[in-house]
Amino acid sequence: MWQLYQFPLCPFSRKVRLLLGEKGVGYELVRESPWLRRDEFVDMNPAGQTPVMTDPTRGLMLVDSMAICEYFEETIDKAAMINGTPANRAEIRRLVTWFDTHFYQDVTAPLLHERMVKRLVHRAAPDAKALREAMKAAERHLDYVDYLLDHRNWIGGSTMSLADLAAAAQISVADYLGGIDWKGHDQASSWYGGFKSRPSFQPLLSERMEVIGPPKHYANHDF
């Protein structure tokens, strides 16, 4: 059986979990705290980053969230997440990169550092200025999500795709950490509220990171 090495607030692991849920792929969660740099985990992925997927019975190991998603997209016919014409697929991949790179760097990474890593690893208080900058960046990114949803049914086009999974994964972590102000973002909040009601999303909403709790609205579909 597949094993997924991850921790609850890893946005890239969340993207993989959403895809596996949509495709109906079974797997076992293995908790990994990459900041501990366990020798056994670094041996699997020298970058020391989650997610990593392994199937010990078949001797398979997959590293990097996009590589993992592409593997299951190629091997599981159900619920295609990189679909449509070549131009459509290129747009989906562009947006996955946007959320995995730009949203992560501007919003998710600083929130994780200030509100999780500093607390769990360094026992230090967050930097208020860094938090404000991350929340301002989240506003700009939600403006872009609103724009995309003004022009199409889903973030990546006419149907749900890996772009939606990547966006929902990053936004969900930022929302858990209190970095999202939904006021004035009706399109984004409506899309995200609908996404939160999907069966693939339910396990994510029920998980909690030790000593760090989410806002009251976090698990609500209507917020």
C-alpha angles and dihedrals in degrees: 000000000000118000121203117204107208147120126236097257099042103121093199091053088049090055090053092046092052091051092047090049093051091048095044096239115159121223144155122242116232114192112231126176102200093193088069090063095213110200092229092053095045087052088059095044116014089198087065093223134133141266110060122160124200136179104195093186091061098031093241126148127179123192129191123035097249093048089050093049092047090050093055092040088058097042104037116060095194120099101000109217100184099050146141129048122345088262091051091050091048090053091050091051091046091055094045087055090047094056096036092050114022101029090043095049095043101039120002100044097051091045091050091048096047100039104029114019095041091050100042101034109023100027087224134137120253122258107250093206093053090050092051091050091050091050091049089051089050088056091055092048092049088052087058092048089051089051093050092049091049088063104036142025095246133020094262100035141291096337136039112276145165087281089067091047092050092047094046092048094053095041093048092056092046089048092050089054093050095250099125126085106191096189111120094013102099096152094049094044093048091050092045094046090054091047092053090059093060116107090235090061099048097083090053093053093052096052123094133195113230115264091357116091127187127238117276093256094053099099096032118107090205108051 
